Amino acid sequence: MTRTAVSSSCPLSERQRIGFHIAAILAVALLMMAPAIWNGYPLIYFDSEDYVDMSFTWQPIVFRIMTYGAFVGIARLFDSLWTVVIVQALMTSWMLHEAVSAFVGRWRGVVFLALGIVLALSTGLAVVASELMADLFAGLAILGLAVLAFGDALPRWRRLVLVPMVMISIAVHMSHVAVACGLAIVLVAMAVSARWLRPMPRPRLGLPLLAVALGTLAVPATHWAATGEAFFSRSGRVLQMALFVQDGLAKKYLDAVCPQGAQLKMCAHKDELPATADEFLWGDSPFDSMGGWKAMHDESDLIVKGTIRLFPLDVAKAMLDNTWTQLNLVADGEDLVPMTWHFVKTSLRRYPQESRHFRFARQQRRFGIDFEPVNRVHVPIAEAAEIAMLGLLVVAWRRRDRITAGLIVVVAMAFLGNAFVCGALSNPHDRYQNRIVWLALFSSVVGAVRLDQRIGARRPKEPFPDPLGRLRPVHGGKESEA
C-alpha cells in the first residue's frame, strides 16, 4: 500500500470531526439566512407587526395566538429583530443535521452539507427561515416528529434534546398543532398496524407523543400566563365562515334562512358579500360594520354549523376542492410585498435603530422582490420531488427499509393534513404549502442516499474514511452507525 493510499484512508480525529460538524452547521445556517442578508433586513409579512407588538405587550390579538409573539421576544435580548432570523436559521440547520444523522448511515457530514446547499438553492426553505413569521416551524415540526419516531441511529440523549425544539415548532401556530395531532394519530395507527402488516414501518411513540402533547399544551399555557385564561384560539369559526363566504356556501345558507326570519346580522348584507375570504376579513366589506372578529364569533359559529347541517354534500365538496387546491399551491414569496409605513410606525418604534435598514431593504423598493424567476426553478423541482418521494416510498416498502418508508409516510401524510387544515378549514394560499414542500426534496435525497448505501453495504467488505470521525467497516447487510 502506498503512502498516498494510507493517508487518504486515515480517519479524522475526534477534535477534527467536531470542528467539521460545527463548521457545517454554521455554514448551512448562513445559507438559511442568505435571503435576509441579500434583502438587507429580515423579510416582513403583513402579520409580522402583530407578533412584534405581542412580544412587548404580552397580550394576544384576537386573530393571532400568543406563542410566536413570545418567541419573537428573543429579539429584545439583543435589541434587534435580526436575532429572530439568526435563531431560526440555527434551529433549521441543527434540525437538518440531526435528521441526516438519524437517517443516513455513512458520510453524514458530507451529506448534511450538500443537502443544506441543495435545499437553500432549490427550495423556499431559506426564504421562510428569513421571514419574521412562524411558517418555518411547520416543516421543522414535521421533520422533528419523523426523527423522533424513526431516527434510531440518533442517540437517545440527542433525541431528547430535540423534544423542546419540536415542542416550540408545534406551539407557534394553531395549524401546526392540528397537523402534529394528526401525525400523532398516524404514528399510533402505524404502530398498531405493524403488528399485522409486516412491511408497515413501526415507529417509536414515546418521544413523538410527548413532543405533540407539550407543544399542544404550550398554547393554552402561554395564553394563561399572559391573560389568566387558558384557550387555544378565538378566531377559528370566523376564519371558517370567511371561507364559506368565498365558496358561496354562506350566501346559500343565508338565502335559505334569512327569509324565514333568522336573527343574523349578515342577513342585511347577504347580497353584498365579497368574492374572497381575504376581502371579507381585511378589505372593504361589511365585516367591520358588523363588529369585526369578536362581535362575529358567535354568529360565525351559528352560520358554520347551520351550513354544514343544511348542505353537508356542498360543504364536503368544497373542502375536497380546497384541499386539492392547497396541495398544488407551492410558490415562494406570496405577499412578500413592499410594506407600508405602518410597520415602521408600529413595530419599528420598538426598534428605532433599525428603521433605516428596514426602509432601504430590497423588499421596500418600488416593485419589491420579484419571485417569478425563482419560482420558475423552485416550483418544478418541488413537483418533481413529490413524485420522486412517492416512487422511493414504493422502493423502500418493497425493500423493507423501515426508516425511509417511515420518513416518507410521515411527510406525505403531513402534506395531506396541512392541505386540509389550511385549505379546507382556513383558505388556500401558496405560502401554506410552500412552507413544508421542501420536505419532499429532503425525503427524496435521503431516500436515494440510503438506497445507495444499502446497495453499497452488500459490496465486498472494506474500510472507508468517514469525515465525521472514525474508520468504520461495513459488516454484512447492515448500515454502520456513528
C-alpha positions as CSV (number, residue, x, y, z in Angstrom):
1,M,0.0,0.0,0.0
2,T,1.4,3.4,-1.0
3,R,1.8,6.3,1.4
4,T,-0.9,8.2,-0.5
5,A,-3.4,5.4,-0.1
6,V,-2.7,5.1,3.6
7,S,-3.1,8.9,4.2
8,S,-6.3,9.1,2.2
9,S,-8.0,6.5,4.4
10,C,-6.9,7.9,7.7
11,P,-9.9,8.9,9.8
12,L,-10.3,12.4,11.2
13,S,-9.5,12.9,14.9
14,E,-12.4,13.5,17.3
15,R,-11.5,17.2,17.5
16,Q,-11.5,17.5,13.7
17,R,-14.8,15.7,13.5
18,I,-16.4,18.0,16.0
19,G,-14.9,21.0,14.2
20,F,-16.3,19.8,10.9
21,H,-19.8,19.4,12.4
22,I,-19.7,22.9,13.9
23,A,-18.4,24.5,10.7
24,A,-21.0,22.7,8.6
25,I,-23.9,23.7,10.9
26,L,-22.8,27.3,10.9
27,A,-22.4,27.3,7.1
28,V,-25.8,25.9,6.5
29,A,-27.3,28.4,9.0
30,L,-25.7,31.2,7.0
31,L,-27.2,29.8,3.8
32,M,-30.6,29.8,5.5
33,M,-30.2,33.5,6.3
34,A,-29.0,34.4,2.8
35,P,-32.3,35.9,1.6
36,A,-32.5,38.2,4.6
37,I,-28.8,39.2,4.2
38,W,-29.4,39.8,0.5
39,N,-32.5,41.8,1.3
40,G,-30.7,43.9,3.9
41,Y,-33.2,43.1,6.6
42,P,-35.4,40.2,7.7
43,L,-38.3,39.6,5.3
44,I,-41.5,41.1,6.7
45,Y,-45.0,39.8,6.2
46,F,-48.3,41.5,7.0
47,D,-48.7,39.5,10.2
48,S,-45.2,40.3,11.4
49,E,-46.1,43.6,13.1
50,D,-48.7,41.8,15.3
51,Y,-46.1,39.3,16.6
52,V,-43.6,42.1,17.3
53,D,-46.2,44.0,19.3
54,M,-47.3,41.0,21.2
55,S,-43.7,40.4,22.3
56,F,-43.9,43.7,24.1
57,T,-47.5,44.0,25.2
58,W,-47.8,40.3,26.2
59,Q,-51.4,40.4,25.1
60,P,-52.8,38.2,22.4
61,I,-54.6,39.6,19.4
62,V,-58.0,38.1,18.7
63,F,-56.9,36.6,15.3
64,R,-53.4,35.6,16.4
65,I,-52.1,33.2,19.1
66,M,-49.6,34.4,21.6
67,T,-46.9,31.7,21.2
68,Y,-44.9,33.1,18.2
69,G,-45.2,36.5,19.7
70,A,-43.5,35.1,22.8
71,F,-40.8,33.6,20.6
72,V,-40.2,36.9,18.8
73,G,-39.5,38.3,22.3
74,I,-35.9,36.9,22.0
75,A,-35.2,39.9,19.8
76,R,-35.5,42.1,23.0
77,L,-32.4,40.4,24.4
78,F,-30.2,41.9,21.7
79,D,-32.5,44.8,20.8
80,S,-32.7,43.6,17.1
81,L,-35.2,41.7,15.0
82,W,-32.2,40.1,13.3
83,T,-32.0,37.9,16.5
84,V,-35.2,36.1,15.4
85,V,-33.8,35.2,12.0
86,I,-30.4,34.1,13.3
87,V,-32.1,31.8,15.9
88,Q,-34.5,30.4,13.2
89,A,-31.5,29.7,10.8
90,L,-29.6,27.9,13.6
91,M,-32.6,25.9,14.6
92,T,-33.2,24.9,10.9
93,S,-29.5,23.9,10.4
94,W,-29.5,21.9,13.7
95,M,-32.7,20.1,12.8
96,L,-31.4,19.2,9.3
97,H,-28.1,18.0,10.9
98,E,-29.9,15.8,13.4
99,A,-32.2,14.4,10.7
100,V,-29.3,13.4,8.5
101,S,-27.5,11.9,11.5
102,A,-30.7,9.9,12.2
103,F,-31.4,8.7,8.7
104,V,-28.1,8.4,6.9
105,G,-25.6,5.6,7.6
106,R,-22.3,6.9,6.2
107,W,-20.7,10.2,5.2
108,R,-23.2,12.1,7.3
109,G,-21.2,15.3,7.4
110,V,-20.8,15.5,3.7
111,V,-24.5,14.6,3.1
112,F,-25.7,17.2,5.5
113,L,-23.6,20.0,4.0
114,A,-24.6,19.0,0.4
115,L,-28.2,18.7,1.4
116,G,-28.2,22.1,3.1
117,I,-26.8,23.7,-0.1
118,V,-29.4,21.9,-2.3
119,L,-32.3,22.9,0.0
120,A,-31.1,26.5,0.2
121,L,-30.8,26.9,-3.6
122,S,-33.6,24.6,-4.8
123,T,-36.5,25.2,-2.4
124,G,-38.1,28.1,-0.4
125,L,-36.7,26.9,2.9
126,A,-34.2,29.7,3.2
127,V,-36.9,32.2,2.4
128,V,-39.2,31.1,5.2
129,A,-36.2,30.9,7.6
130,S,-35.5,34.6,6.7
131,E,-39.1,35.7,7.4
132,L,-40.4,37.2,10.6
133,M,-43.1,34.6,10.6
134,A,-43.9,31.2,12.2
135,D,-44.1,29.5,8.8
136,L,-40.7,27.9,9.1
137,F,-41.7,25.9,12.1
138,A,-44.4,23.9,10.2
139,G,-41.7,22.0,8.4
140,L,-39.4,21.7,11.4
141,A,-42.2,20.2,13.5
142,I,-42.9,17.5,10.8
143,L,-39.3,16.6,10.3
144,G,-38.7,16.6,14.1
145,L,-41.5,14.1,14.7
146,A,-40.2,11.9,11.9
147,V,-36.7,11.9,13.6
148,L,-38.2,11.1,17.0
149,A,-40.3,8.3,15.5
150,F,-37.8,6.7,13.1
151,G,-34.3,8.1,13.9
152,D,-33.0,5.0,15.6
153,A,-29.4,5.9,14.7
154,L,-29.5,9.1,16.8
155,P,-28.5,8.5,20.4
156,R,-31.4,8.8,22.8
157,W,-30.0,11.9,24.5
158,R,-29.9,13.7,21.2
159,R,-33.5,12.8,20.5
160,L,-34.4,14.1,24.0
161,V,-32.7,17.4,23.1
162,L,-34.9,17.6,20.0
163,V,-38.1,17.4,22.0
164,P,-38.1,21.1,23.2
165,M,-37.4,22.2,19.6
166,V,-40.2,20.1,18.2
167,M,-42.5,21.4,21.0
168,I,-41.8,25.0,20.1
169,S,-42.2,24.3,16.4
170,I,-45.7,22.9,17.1
171,A,-46.8,25.6,19.6
172,V,-46.1,28.7,17.5
173,H,-49.2,28.3,15.2
174,M,-52.5,26.6,15.6
175,S,-52.2,24.9,12.1
176,H,-49.0,23.3,13.3
177,V,-50.9,22.0,16.4
178,A,-53.6,20.5,14.2
179,V,-51.1,18.8,11.8
180,A,-49.0,17.5,14.6
181,C,-52.0,16.0,16.4
182,G,-53.0,14.4,13.1
183,L,-49.5,12.9,12.7
184,A,-49.7,11.6,16.3
185,I,-52.8,9.6,15.2
186,V,-51.0,8.4,12.1
187,L,-48.0,7.2,14.1
188,V,-50.2,5.3,16.6
189,A,-52.1,3.7,13.7
190,M,-48.8,2.7,12.1
191,A,-47.6,1.1,15.3
192,V,-50.8,-0.8,15.7
193,S,-50.9,-1.9,12.1
194,A,-47.3,-3.1,12.2
195,R,-48.4,-6.0,14.4
196,W,-50.4,-7.5,11.5
197,L,-49.0,-5.8,8.4
198,R,-45.3,-6.9,8.2
199,P,-44.0,-4.2,5.7
200,M,-45.5,-1.4,7.8
201,P,-42.7,0.6,9.4
202,R,-43.2,0.6,13.2
203,P,-42.4,3.9,14.9
204,R,-41.2,4.7,18.3
205,L,-44.1,6.5,20.1
206,G,-42.8,7.8,23.4
207,L,-40.9,10.9,22.4
208,P,-43.1,11.9,19.4
209,L,-46.3,11.8,21.5
210,L,-44.5,13.7,24.3
211,A,-43.5,16.4,21.9
212,V,-47.0,16.7,20.5
213,A,-48.6,16.8,23.9
214,L,-46.1,19.5,25.2
215,G,-46.5,21.6,22.0
216,T,-50.3,21.4,22.2
217,L,-50.5,22.3,25.8
218,A,-48.0,25.2,25.4
219,V,-50.6,27.2,23.5
220,P,-53.2,27.5,26.3
221,A,-50.5,27.6,28.9
222,T,-48.9,30.7,27.2
223,H,-52.3,32.4,27.0
224,W,-53.0,31.6,30.6
225,A,-49.7,33.2,31.6
226,A,-50.5,36.3,29.5
227,T,-54.2,36.7,30.3
228,G,-55.2,34.4,33.1
229,E,-57.4,32.4,30.7
230,A,-56.4,29.2,29.1
231,F,-57.6,28.9,25.5
232,F,-56.3,27.8,22.0
233,S,-57.8,30.3,19.6
234,R,-60.7,32.7,19.4
235,S,-60.8,33.1,15.7
236,G,-61.3,29.6,14.2
237,R,-65.0,29.9,13.4
238,V,-64.6,33.4,11.9
239,L,-61.9,32.0,9.5
240,Q,-64.2,29.1,8.6
241,M,-67.1,31.4,7.9
242,A,-65.0,33.6,5.8
243,L,-64.0,30.6,3.7
244,F,-67.8,29.8,3.4
245,V,-68.2,33.3,2.0
246,Q,-65.5,32.6,-0.6
247,D,-67.1,29.3,-1.6
248,G,-70.6,30.7,-1.8
249,L,-71.8,28.5,1.0
250,A,-72.6,31.4,3.4
251,K,-74.7,33.1,0.7
252,K,-76.6,29.9,0.0
253,Y,-77.3,29.4,3.7
254,L,-78.4,33.0,4.3
255,D,-80.7,32.8,1.3
256,A,-82.3,29.8,2.9
257,V,-82.7,31.0,6.4
258,C,-83.0,34.8,6.3
259,P,-86.5,34.9,4.6
260,Q,-87.7,32.7,7.5
261,G,-86.7,35.4,10.0
262,A,-83.3,34.2,11.1
263,Q,-81.8,36.8,13.6
264,L,-78.4,37.2,11.9
265,K,-76.6,40.4,11.2
266,M,-75.3,39.0,8.0
267,C,-78.8,38.8,6.6
268,A,-78.7,42.5,5.9
269,H,-75.5,42.1,3.9
270,K,-76.0,38.8,2.2
271,D,-76.2,40.4,-1.2
272,E,-73.0,42.4,-0.8
273,L,-70.6,39.7,0.3
274,P,-67.2,39.9,-1.5
275,A,-65.7,37.2,-3.7
276,T,-62.9,36.1,-1.4
277,A,-62.3,35.4,2.2
278,D,-59.4,37.9,2.4
279,E,-61.6,40.6,1.0
280,F,-64.3,39.8,3.6
281,L,-61.9,39.9,6.5
282,W,-59.4,42.5,5.5
283,G,-60.9,44.5,2.7
284,D,-63.8,46.9,2.1
285,S,-66.6,44.6,3.3
286,P,-69.5,44.6,5.8
287,F,-67.4,42.6,8.3
288,D,-66.1,45.6,10.2
289,S,-69.5,47.3,10.3
290,M,-71.0,44.1,11.8
291,G,-68.5,44.4,14.7
292,G,-65.4,42.5,13.4
293,W,-63.7,39.4,14.9
294,K,-65.1,39.5,18.5
295,A,-68.6,40.5,17.7
296,M,-68.9,38.0,14.8
297,H,-67.5,35.0,16.7
298,D,-70.9,33.6,17.9
299,E,-72.7,34.4,14.7
300,S,-69.9,32.7,12.7
301,D,-70.4,29.6,14.7
302,L,-74.1,29.5,14.0
303,I,-73.6,30.1,10.3
304,V,-70.9,27.4,10.0
305,K,-72.9,24.8,11.9
306,G,-76.1,25.7,10.1
307,T,-74.4,25.4,6.7
308,I,-73.0,22.0,7.5
309,R,-76.4,20.8,8.7
310,L,-78.3,22.0,5.7
311,F,-75.8,21.5,2.9
312,P,-73.4,18.7,4.0
313,L,-72.6,17.5,0.5
314,D,-71.8,21.0,-0.7
315,V,-69.6,21.6,2.3
316,A,-67.8,18.2,1.7
317,K,-67.2,19.0,-2.0
318,A,-65.8,22.5,-1.2
319,M,-63.5,21.0,1.4
320,L,-62.1,18.5,-1.0
321,D,-61.7,21.1,-3.7
322,N,-59.9,23.5,-1.3
323,T,-57.6,20.7,-0.1
324,W,-56.7,19.7,-3.6
325,T,-56.1,23.4,-4.5
326,Q,-53.9,23.8,-1.4
327,L,-51.8,20.8,-2.3
328,N,-50.9,22.4,-5.6
329,L,-50.0,25.9,-4.3
330,V,-46.3,25.8,-3.6
331,A,-44.8,29.0,-5.0
332,D,-42.4,31.2,-3.0
333,G,-42.8,34.7,-1.8
334,E,-46.6,35.1,-1.6
335,D,-47.4,38.6,-0.3
336,L,-43.8,39.5,0.5
337,V,-44.5,42.9,-1.0
338,P,-43.2,46.3,0.0
339,M,-44.6,47.0,3.4
340,T,-46.3,50.3,4.3
341,W,-45.0,52.9,6.8
342,H,-47.5,51.3,9.2
343,F,-44.9,48.7,10.1
344,V,-42.4,51.5,10.8
345,K,-44.8,53.5,13.0
346,T,-45.9,50.4,15.0
347,S,-43.4,47.7,15.2
348,L,-40.2,49.6,14.5
349,R,-40.9,52.1,17.1
350,R,-39.8,49.2,19.4
351,Y,-36.5,49.0,17.4
352,P,-36.0,52.6,16.1
353,Q,-32.3,52.0,15.3
354,E,-33.4,49.5,12.6
355,S,-35.9,51.7,10.8
356,R,-33.3,52.9,8.3
357,H,-32.3,49.3,7.4
358,F,-36.0,48.4,7.0
359,R,-36.7,51.4,4.7
360,F,-33.7,50.7,2.4
361,A,-34.2,46.9,2.2
362,R,-34.8,45.5,-1.2
363,Q,-38.3,44.4,-0.2
364,Q,-39.3,48.0,0.3
365,R,-38.3,49.2,-3.1
366,R,-41.0,50.3,-5.6
367,F,-41.7,46.9,-7.1
368,G,-40.4,44.8,-4.2
369,I,-38.8,41.4,-4.7
370,D,-39.6,39.6,-7.9
371,F,-40.0,35.9,-7.0
372,E,-41.1,34.9,-10.6
373,P,-37.6,33.8,-11.7
374,V,-37.1,31.9,-8.5
375,N,-40.5,30.1,-8.9
376,R,-39.6,29.0,-12.4
377,V,-37.0,26.8,-10.8
378,H,-38.4,26.0,-7.4
379,V,-41.9,25.0,-8.4
380,P,-40.9,22.3,-10.9
381,I,-38.3,21.0,-8.5
382,A,-40.9,20.8,-5.7
383,E,-43.4,18.9,-8.0
384,A,-40.7,16.5,-9.3
385,A,-39.5,15.9,-5.7
386,E,-43.1,15.0,-4.6
387,I,-43.3,12.4,-7.4
388,A,-39.8,11.1,-6.7
389,M,-40.7,10.8,-3.0
390,L,-43.7,8.6,-3.7
391,G,-41.6,6.4,-6.0
392,L,-39.0,6.0,-3.3
393,L,-41.7,5.0,-0.9
394,V,-42.6,2.1,-3.1
395,V,-39.0,1.0,-3.4
396,A,-38.4,1.4,0.4
397,W,-41.6,-0.5,1.2
398,R,-40.6,-3.4,-1.1
399,R,-37.1,-3.5,0.4
400,R,-38.5,-3.2,3.9
401,D,-36.4,-0.1,4.6
402,R,-38.3,0.9,7.7
403,I,-36.6,4.3,8.1
404,T,-37.0,5.6,4.6
405,A,-40.6,4.3,4.4
406,G,-41.4,5.8,7.8
407,L,-40.0,9.2,6.9
408,I,-41.8,9.4,3.6
409,V,-45.1,8.2,5.1
410,V,-44.9,10.9,7.8
411,V,-44.1,13.6,5.2
412,A,-46.8,12.5,2.8
413,M,-49.4,12.4,5.5
414,A,-48.3,15.8,6.7
415,F,-48.7,17.2,3.2
416,L,-52.3,16.0,3.2
417,G,-53.0,17.1,6.7
418,N,-51.5,20.6,6.1
419,A,-53.5,21.0,2.9
420,F,-56.7,20.0,4.7
421,V,-56.1,22.2,7.7
422,C,-55.0,25.3,5.7
423,G,-57.1,24.8,2.6
424,A,-60.4,23.3,3.8
425,L,-60.5,24.9,7.2
426,S,-58.8,28.3,6.5
427,N,-58.2,29.5,3.0
428,P,-55.8,28.1,0.3
429,H,-52.6,30.1,-0.1
430,D,-49.2,29.4,-1.7
431,R,-47.3,30.1,1.5
432,Y,-49.1,27.4,3.5
433,Q,-47.9,24.5,1.4
434,N,-44.6,26.2,0.3
435,R,-43.5,26.3,3.9
436,I,-43.3,22.5,4.0
437,V,-42.9,21.4,0.4
438,W,-39.1,21.4,0.9
439,L,-39.6,18.2,2.9
440,A,-40.3,16.3,-0.4
441,L,-36.8,17.1,-1.7
442,F,-35.2,16.3,1.7
443,S,-37.0,12.9,1.8
444,S,-36.1,12.2,-1.8
445,V,-32.4,12.9,-1.3
446,V,-32.2,11.0,2.0
447,G,-34.1,8.1,0.4
448,A,-31.8,8.0,-2.6
449,V,-28.7,8.2,-0.3
450,R,-30.0,5.4,1.9
451,L,-30.8,3.2,-1.2
452,D,-27.2,3.8,-2.5
453,Q,-25.7,3.0,0.9
454,R,-27.8,-0.2,1.4
455,I,-26.6,-1.4,-2.0
456,G,-23.1,-0.4,-1.2
457,A,-23.3,-2.3,2.1
458,R,-23.6,-5.6,0.1
459,R,-20.3,-5.0,-1.7
460,P,-17.1,-6.7,-0.5
461,K,-16.2,-5.6,3.0
462,E,-13.6,-2.8,3.1
463,P,-12.9,0.1,5.4
464,F,-13.8,3.6,4.3
465,P,-12.9,7.0,5.7
466,D,-15.7,8.9,7.4
467,P,-15.4,12.7,7.6
468,L,-17.5,12.5,10.8
469,G,-14.8,10.7,12.7
470,R,-13.9,7.1,12.6
471,L,-12.8,4.4,10.2
472,R,-15.8,2.1,10.2
473,P,-16.1,-1.1,8.2
474,V,-19.4,-2.2,6.8
475,H,-20.5,-5.6,8.0
476,G,-23.0,-7.8,6.3
477,G,-26.1,-6.1,5.0
478,K,-26.5,-3.6,7.9
479,E,-25.6,0.0,8.0
480,S,-22.6,1.1,10.1
481,E,-23.7,3.8,12.6
482,A,-21.8,6.6,14.2
